[in-house]
Amino acid sequence: MKIATFNVNDAKKRLANLLGWLRRARPDVACLQELKATDSEFPIAAIKKAGYDAVVRGQKSWNGVAILGRACEPVVTRTRLPRDPEDTQSRYVEAAVNGVLVASIYAPNGNPQPGPKFKYKLAWMKRLLAHAAELYALDNVVPADIDIYPTKSYANNALMQPELRRYFVAFSIRAGSMPSARCIPMRGCTRSGITGEIGGSATPASASTICC
């Protein structure tokens, strides 16, 4: 199963980019982030014409996540993280696709920090850890200085703060003890359009959960 993630940055305005990417990459499952469209505004007709069904949790103007399944209909299992009923930001959707549980995640940026946005990011990631011990992925964190360039210019960026790295390590250790799979960036790819596969040497063939 080929699973890919694409930060589409406006599903309506960049529909041609999205459809072209789907034709070229032909993922079995595609996780989309930053839809910038409500559920009713999401271009479902064009997506279906391209051979994909979708589950969507949209939001007007910003955020929004979706999971697309090629020639199959994803079965939605969750449209938000638990433990904060007042959180209205559309950043998480989860669905079963051909026996694989997939989560599409648009993690909060957290800047500027310190401040309320950084506080929200910490709380959101803590909820993700609590809910998704069996899911192995956590985007929008820079685990170590070597993972970003140039490091100096990001010294005060929310993505590199030690509090977030502690969550990342805790999440990875907990998830590492059970069958899992990751979206693995292909060499030379950009942030928008990352592809990985379940099976082969990179991920366990028994993988049952993936998070993008």
Backbone hydrogen bonds, N-H to C=O, Kabsch-Sander energy under -0.5 kcal/mol:
donor,donor_aa,acceptor,acceptor_aa,energy
3,I,1,M,-0.6
3,I,196,G,-2.6
4,A,29,V,-2.6
5,T,194,I,-3.2
6,F,31,C,-2.9
8,V,6,F,-1.4
8,V,33,Q,-1.2
9,N,33,Q,-1.0
10,D,34,E,-2.3
11,A,35,L,-2.4
12,K,35,L,-0.5
14,R,10,D,-2.2
15,L,12,K,-1.1
18,L,14,R,-2.4
19,L,15,L,-3.0
20,G,16,A,-2.3
21,W,17,N,-2.2
22,L,18,L,-2.4
23,R,19,L,-2.1
24,R,20,G,-2.0
25,A,21,W,-3.2
26,R,22,L,-2.0
28,D,2,K,-1.9
29,V,2,K,-2.0
30,A,68,L,-2.1
31,C,4,A,-2.9
32,L,30,A,-0.6
32,L,66,A,-2.7
33,Q,6,F,-1.7
34,E,64,G,-1.0
35,L,64,G,-1.2
36,K,63,N,-2.8
42,F,38,T,-1.2
44,I,42,F,-2.7
47,I,43,P,-1.8
48,K,44,I,-2.8
49,K,45,A,-2.1
50,A,46,A,-1.3
51,G,48,K,-1.8
52,Y,47,I,-2.0
53,D,69,G,-2.3
53,D,72,C,-0.7
55,V,67,I,-2.0
57,R,65,V,-2.9
59,Q,37,A,-2.0
62,W,60,K,-1.1
64,G,90,S,-2.5
65,V,57,R,-2.1
66,A,32,L,-2.0
67,I,55,V,-2.2
68,L,30,A,-3.1
69,G,53,D,-2.5
70,R,28,D,-2.8
71,A,51,G,-2.4
71,A,69,G,-0.5
72,C,69,G,-0.9
75,V,96,A,-2.5
76,V,74,P,-0.7
77,T,94,E,-3.0
78,R,94,E,-1.7
87,D,84,D,-1.7
88,T,86,E,-0.7
91,R,89,Q,-1.4
93,V,104,S,-1.6
94,E,78,R,-3.1
95,A,102,V,-2.8
96,A,75,V,-2.7
97,V,100,V,-3.0
100,V,97,V,-1.6
101,L,208,S,-2.4
102,V,95,A,-3.3
102,V,100,V,-0.6
103,A,210,I,-1.7
104,S,93,V,-2.8
105,I,103,A,-0.6
106,Y,91,R,-2.5
118,F,112,P,-0.6
119,K,115,G,-2.2
120,Y,116,P,-2.4
121,K,117,K,-2.0
122,L,118,F,-2.3
123,A,119,K,-2.2
124,W,120,Y,-2.8
125,M,121,K,-2.5
126,K,122,L,-1.9
127,R,123,A,-2.0
128,L,124,W,-2.1
129,L,125,M,-2.4
130,A,126,K,-2.2
131,H,127,R,-2.4
132,A,128,L,-3.0
135,L,132,A,-1.6
137,A,135,L,-0.7
142,V,159,L,-2.2
147,D,144,A,-1.9
148,I,145,D,-1.6
154,Y,151,T,-1.8
155,A,152,K,-1.5
157,N,154,Y,-1.7
160,M,157,N,-1.6
161,Q,158,A,-1.4
164,L,161,Q,-0.7
165,R,161,Q,-1.7
166,R,162,P,-2.0
167,Y,163,E,-1.3
168,F,164,L,-2.3
169,V,165,R,-2.5
170,A,166,R,-2.4
171,F,167,Y,-2.8
172,S,168,F,-2.5
173,I,169,V,-2.5
174,R,170,A,-2.1
175,A,171,F,-2.5
176,G,172,S,-2.1
177,S,174,R,-0.9
178,M,175,A,-1.7
181,A,209,T,-1.2
183,C,211,C,-0.6
184,I,182,R,-0.8
189,C,186,M,-2.3
193,G,5,T,-0.9
193,G,191,R,-0.9
194,I,5,T,-2.9
196,G,3,I,-3.0
198,I,1,M,-2.3
203,T,199,G,-0.8
207,A,204,P,-1.6
210,I,101,L,-2.5
211,C,181,A,-0.5
212,C,103,A,-3.1
